[in-house]
Amino acid sequence: METKEMQERIRQKKFFRNNGVVLKGINLLREKYVQLSELKYALEPTLTEQELRDSVNYLSESGYINMRNIRSKQPTTLADCDFYEIEAKVSADGIKIIACVKSDECIEV
């Protein structure tokens, strides 16, 4: 196996693990929204901010978390709002992932 291929596999496996860590981190407050900035501090140094952003983006786009603007409470995305102005909550599908009732090959729980 070539070095480049090995590096890609390592990066991919870390992304899958990070997705599970972020999903479970957001779920800690259960029915409450958690600010992404607070989650960032809670997960440091396990994840870099960029890794957190990558996972939040994937989980949001897949429907596993719901995100909204902290002030307006309107639904938002990373593309439309500053990272530090967003809070997130696990969706019903996200809870199914955590409970291992549903699976996603890109999330390691």
Residue frames as a rotation matrix with the C-alpha (Angstrom) as fourth column:
MET 1
0.585 0.811 0.000 0.00
0.811 -0.585 0.000 0.00
0.000 0.000 -1.000 0.00
GLU 2
-0.174 -0.651 0.739 1.35
0.628 -0.651 -0.426 3.38
0.759 0.389 0.522 -0.96
THR 3
-0.792 -0.246 -0.559 1.97
0.603 -0.464 -0.649 6.14
-0.100 -0.851 0.516 1.58
LYS 4
-0.877 0.477 0.050 -0.57
-0.442 -0.845 0.300 8.47
0.186 0.241 0.953 -0.01
GLU 5
-0.132 0.848 -0.513 -3.27
-0.172 0.490 0.854 5.80
0.976 0.201 0.081 0.10
MET 6
-0.276 -0.044 -0.960 -2.48
0.839 0.477 -0.263 5.00
0.469 -0.878 -0.095 3.73
GLN 7
-0.968 -0.108 -0.225 -2.69
0.205 -0.856 -0.474 8.68
-0.142 -0.506 0.851 4.67
GLU 8
-0.589 0.807 -0.031 -6.08
-0.586 -0.401 0.704 8.97
0.556 0.433 0.710 2.96
ARG 9
-0.013 0.576 -0.817 -7.40
0.303 0.781 0.546 5.93
0.953 -0.241 -0.185 4.83
ILE 10
-0.586 -0.275 -0.762 -6.20
0.804 -0.080 -0.589 7.37
0.101 -0.958 0.268 8.14
ARG 11
-0.972 0.236 -0.006 -7.85
-0.236 -0.971 -0.044 10.73
-0.017 -0.041 0.999 7.37
GLN 12
-0.327 0.896 -0.299 -11.09
-0.420 0.146 0.896 9.01
0.847 0.419 0.328 6.36
LYS 13
-0.098 0.249 -0.964 -11.20
0.664 0.738 0.123 6.81
0.741 -0.628 -0.237 9.49
LYS 14
-0.834 -0.245 -0.495 -10.55
0.539 -0.558 -0.631 9.85
-0.121 -0.793 0.597 11.69
PHE 15
-0.795 0.603 0.072 -13.41
-0.508 -0.725 0.465 11.70
0.332 0.333 0.883 9.97
PHE 16
-0.058 0.791 -0.610 -15.79
0.025 0.612 0.791 8.79
0.998 0.031 -0.055 10.72
ARG 17
-0.279 -0.126 -0.952 -14.68
0.902 0.306 -0.305 8.75
0.330 -0.943 0.028 14.37
ASN 18
-0.985 -0.125 -0.119 -14.95
0.157 -0.936 -0.314 12.54
-0.072 -0.328 0.942 14.65
ASN 19
-0.499 0.865 0.054 -18.51
-0.387 -0.278 0.879 12.45
0.775 0.417 0.474 13.32
GLY 20
0.153 0.535 -0.831 -19.50
0.526 0.668 0.526 10.07
0.837 -0.518 -0.180 16.13
VAL 21
-0.546 -0.446 -0.709 -17.71
0.838 -0.275 -0.472 12.16
0.015 -0.852 0.523 18.77
VAL 22
-0.975 0.185 0.125 -19.41
-0.168 -0.977 0.134 15.37
0.147 0.109 0.983 17.59
LEU 23
-0.206 0.958 -0.198 -22.85
-0.189 0.160 0.969 13.76
0.960 0.236 0.148 17.36
LYS 24
0.145 0.214 -0.966 -22.56
0.809 0.536 0.240 12.38
0.569 -0.817 -0.096 20.90
GLY 25
-0.788 -0.492 -0.370 -21.14
0.615 -0.660 -0.432 15.70
-0.032 -0.568 0.823 22.14
ILE 26
-0.765 0.582 0.277 -24.13
-0.391 -0.761 0.518 17.61
0.512 0.287 0.809 20.80
ASN 27
0.062 0.850 -0.523 -26.45
0.035 0.522 0.852 15.03
0.997 -0.071 0.002 22.34
LEU 28
-0.721 -0.418 -0.553 -25.08
0.521 0.199 -0.830 15.54
0.457 -0.887 0.074 25.86
LEU 29
-0.918 0.396 -0.024 -27.68
-0.297 -0.727 -0.619 18.24
-0.262 -0.561 0.785 26.56
ARG 30
-0.610 0.661 0.436 -30.40
0.634 0.738 -0.231 16.05
-0.474 0.136 -0.870 25.00
GLU 31
0.261 0.872 0.413 -33.38
0.961 -0.193 -0.199 18.32
-0.093 0.449 -0.889 24.30
LYS 32
0.640 -0.092 -0.763 -31.37
0.116 -0.970 0.214 21.56
-0.759 -0.225 -0.610 24.56
TYR 33
0.874 -0.417 0.251 -29.34
0.187 -0.188 -0.964 23.30
0.449 0.889 -0.086 21.87
VAL 34
0.460 -0.816 -0.350 -25.58
0.601 -0.004 0.799 23.51
-0.654 -0.578 0.488 22.41
GLN 35
0.809 -0.251 -0.532 -23.49
-0.465 -0.827 -0.316 26.39
-0.361 0.503 -0.786 21.06
LEU 36
0.856 -0.514 -0.049 -20.86
0.319 0.602 -0.732 25.18
0.406 0.611 0.680 18.59
SER 37
0.174 -0.823 0.541 -18.29
-0.471 -0.552 -0.688 27.44
0.865 -0.135 -0.484 20.27
GLU 38
0.274 -0.023 0.961 -18.89
-0.944 0.183 0.274 25.67
-0.182 -0.983 0.028 23.61
LEU 39
0.961 0.082 0.265 -18.68
-0.028 0.979 -0.201 22.29
-0.276 0.186 0.943 21.91
LYS 40
0.611 -0.790 0.044 -15.37
-0.043 -0.089 -0.995 23.38
0.790 0.606 -0.089 20.34
TYR 41
-0.041 -0.642 0.765 -13.88
-0.874 -0.348 -0.339 24.08
0.484 -0.683 -0.547 23.77
ALA 42
0.514 0.320 0.796 -15.26
-0.726 0.656 0.206 20.84
-0.457 -0.684 0.569 25.20
LEU 43
0.970 -0.050 0.237 -13.71
0.159 0.869 -0.468 18.75
-0.183 0.492 0.851 22.42
GLU 44
0.507 -0.860 0.062 -10.30
-0.529 -0.368 -0.765 20.43
0.680 0.355 -0.641 22.32
PRO 45
-0.201 -0.660 -0.723 -7.64
-0.795 -0.321 0.514 19.05
-0.572 0.679 -0.461 21.90
THR 46
-0.152 0.197 0.969 -9.36
0.210 0.964 -0.164 15.90
-0.966 0.179 -0.188 20.57
LEU 47
0.317 0.328 0.890 -10.58
0.938 0.028 -0.345 17.75
-0.138 0.944 -0.298 17.46
THR 48
-0.855 -0.499 -0.141 -9.28
0.449 -0.849 0.278 20.83
-0.258 0.174 0.950 15.73
GLU 49
-0.271 0.776 -0.570 -11.76
-0.274 -0.630 -0.727 23.56
-0.923 -0.041 0.384 14.82
GLN 50
-0.416 0.087 -0.905 -11.57
-0.909 -0.059 0.412 22.53
-0.017 0.995 0.103 11.16
GLU 51
-0.933 0.092 -0.349 -12.30
0.060 0.993 0.101 18.89
0.355 0.073 -0.932 12.01
LEU 52
-0.609 0.752 -0.253 -15.26
0.378 -0.006 -0.926 20.03
-0.698 -0.659 -0.280 14.10
ARG 53
-0.233 0.504 -0.832 -16.52
-0.683 -0.694 -0.229 22.19
-0.693 0.515 0.505 11.24
ASP 54
-0.712 -0.083 -0.697 -16.18
-0.626 0.524 0.577 19.27
0.317 0.848 -0.425 8.80
SER 55
-0.897 0.372 -0.237 -18.16
0.431 0.853 -0.294 16.97
0.093 -0.366 -0.926 11.09
VAL 56
-0.431 0.767 -0.475 -20.84
0.106 -0.480 -0.871 19.56
-0.896 -0.426 0.126 11.87
ASN 57
-0.387 0.249 -0.888 -21.24
-0.864 -0.435 0.254 20.22
-0.323 0.865 0.384 8.16
TYR 58
-0.835 0.046 -0.548 -21.61
-0.250 0.855 0.454 16.51
0.490 0.516 -0.703 7.38
LEU 59
-0.806 0.526 -0.272 -24.02
0.555 0.511 -0.656 15.86
-0.206 -0.679 -0.704 10.27
SER 60
-0.372 0.663 -0.650 -26.13
-0.225 -0.743 -0.630 18.87
-0.900 -0.088 0.426 9.34
GLU 61
-0.440 0.148 -0.885 -26.26
-0.896 -0.142 0.422 18.09
-0.063 0.979 0.195 5.63
SER 62
-0.848 0.089 -0.522 -27.20
-0.037 0.973 0.227 14.48
0.529 0.212 -0.822 6.47
GLY 63
0.062 0.965 0.256 -30.06
-0.379 -0.215 0.900 15.58
0.923 -0.153 0.352 8.73
TYR 64
0.012 -0.125 -0.992 -28.56
0.683 0.726 -0.083 14.22
0.730 -0.677 0.094 11.94
ILE 65
-0.515 -0.110 -0.850 -28.39
0.752 -0.533 -0.387 17.61
-0.410 -0.839 0.357 13.66
ASN 66
0.534 0.660 0.529 -30.52
0.770 -0.637 0.018 20.73
0.348 0.398 -0.849 13.49
MET 67
-0.558 -0.759 -0.336 -28.77
0.824 -0.554 -0.118 24.09
-0.096 -0.343 0.934 13.61
ARG 68
0.606 0.724 0.330 -30.09
0.731 -0.670 0.129 27.55
0.315 0.163 -0.935 14.30
ASN 69
-0.195 -0.584 0.788 -28.81
0.146 -0.812 -0.566 31.08
0.970 0.005 0.244 14.81
ILE 70
-0.638 -0.133 -0.758 -28.25
0.738 0.174 -0.652 31.74
0.219 -0.976 -0.013 18.52
ARG 71
-0.920 0.227 -0.320 -29.94
-0.058 -0.886 -0.460 35.15
-0.388 -0.405 0.828 18.48
SER 72
-0.518 0.749 -0.413 -32.74
-0.848 -0.388 0.361 34.84
0.110 0.537 0.836 15.95
LYS 73
-0.336 0.308 0.890 -33.46
-0.352 0.835 -0.422 31.11
-0.874 -0.455 -0.172 16.59
GLN 74
0.629 0.508 -0.588 -33.93
-0.712 0.074 -0.698 30.72
-0.311 0.858 0.408 12.82
PRO 75
0.715 -0.371 0.593 -32.61
0.398 0.913 0.091 27.57
-0.575 0.171 0.800 11.12
THR 76
0.628 -0.587 -0.511 -29.20
-0.743 -0.648 -0.168 28.09
-0.233 0.485 -0.843 9.52
THR 77
0.885 -0.465 0.032 -26.17
0.447 0.829 -0.337 26.35
0.130 0.313 0.941 8.03
LEU 78
0.174 -0.916 -0.362 -22.41
0.616 -0.186 0.765 26.83
-0.768 -0.357 0.532 8.23
ALA 79
-0.430 -0.315 0.846 -22.58
0.897 -0.259 0.359 28.36
0.106 0.913 0.394 4.75
ASP 80
0.162 0.659 0.734 -25.03
0.516 -0.691 0.506 31.04
0.841 0.298 -0.452 5.89
CYS 81
0.912 0.224 0.344 -23.91
-0.180 -0.534 0.826 31.91
0.368 -0.815 -0.447 9.41
ASP 82
-0.043 -0.961 0.273 -20.71
-0.752 -0.149 -0.642 32.38
0.658 -0.233 -0.716 11.39
PHE 83
-0.224 -0.172 -0.959 -19.63
0.239 0.945 -0.226 29.27
0.945 -0.279 -0.171 13.31
TYR 84
-0.914 -0.263 -0.309 -19.68
0.356 -0.153 -0.922 31.20
0.195 -0.953 0.233 16.60
GLU 85
-0.666 0.744 0.057 -23.31
-0.737 -0.643 -0.210 32.26
-0.120 -0.182 0.976 16.09
ILE 86
-0.052 0.619 -0.783 -24.73
-0.589 0.614 0.525 28.73
0.806 0.489 0.333 15.69
GLU 87
-0.434 0.002 0.901 -26.19
-0.783 0.495 -0.378 26.26
-0.446 -0.869 -0.213 18.14
ALA 88
-0.427 0.185 -0.885 -27.12
-0.621 0.651 0.436 22.66
0.657 0.736 -0.163 17.36
LYS 89
-0.079 0.491 0.868 -29.35
-0.817 0.467 -0.338 19.86
-0.571 -0.736 0.364 18.59
VAL 90
-0.946 -0.263 0.191 -29.50
-0.139 0.857 0.496 16.19
-0.294 0.442 -0.847 17.57
SER 91
-0.263 0.866 -0.425 -32.43
-0.936 -0.122 0.329 15.29
0.233 0.484 0.843 15.30
ALA 92
0.585 0.568 0.579 -34.54
-0.665 0.745 -0.059 12.11
-0.465 -0.350 0.813 15.54
ASP 93
0.893 -0.302 -0.334 -32.34
-0.066 0.644 -0.762 10.49
0.446 0.702 0.555 12.88
GLY 94
-0.053 -0.953 0.300 -29.24
-0.573 -0.217 -0.790 11.46
0.818 -0.214 -0.535 14.86
ILE 95
-0.004 0.145 0.989 -30.66
-0.964 0.262 -0.043 9.81
-0.266 -0.954 0.138 17.97
LYS 96
0.930 0.359 0.077 -31.25
-0.315 0.889 -0.332 6.64
-0.187 0.284 0.940 15.92
ILE 97
0.449 -0.856 -0.258 -27.57
-0.208 0.181 -0.961 6.70
0.869 0.485 -0.096 14.90
ILE 98
-0.320 -0.576 0.752 -26.44
-0.849 -0.178 -0.498 7.06
0.421 -0.797 -0.432 18.53
ALA 99
0.195 0.513 0.836 -28.80
-0.820 0.553 -0.148 4.25
-0.538 -0.657 0.529 19.60
CYS 100
-0.800 -0.600 0.027 -27.44
-0.449 0.627 0.636 2.04
-0.399 0.497 -0.771 16.77
VAL 101
0.087 0.898 0.431 -30.95
0.168 0.413 -0.895 1.61
-0.982 0.150 -0.115 15.37
LYS 102
0.995 0.100 0.019 -29.82
0.045 -0.266 -0.963 3.32
-0.092 0.959 -0.269 12.17
SER 103
0.230 -0.973 0.028 -26.36
0.600 0.165 0.783 3.21
-0.766 -0.163 0.622 10.66
ASP 104
0.971 -0.131 -0.201 -24.26
-0.236 -0.661 -0.712 5.49
-0.039 0.739 -0.673 8.50
GLU 105
0.665 -0.747 0.010 -20.93
0.724 0.641 -0.255 4.27
0.184 0.176 0.967 7.15
CYS 106
-0.015 -0.677 0.736 -19.46
0.282 -0.709 -0.647 7.73
0.959 0.198 0.201 7.76
ILE 107
0.226 0.127 0.966 -20.25
-0.806 -0.533 0.259 7.75
0.548 -0.837 -0.018 11.51
GLU 108
-0.302 -0.403 -0.864 -18.48
0.231 0.848 -0.477 5.61
0.925 -0.343 -0.163 14.06
VAL 109
0.323 0.508 0.798 -20.40
-0.668 -0.475 0.573 5.45
0.670 -0.718 0.186 17.35
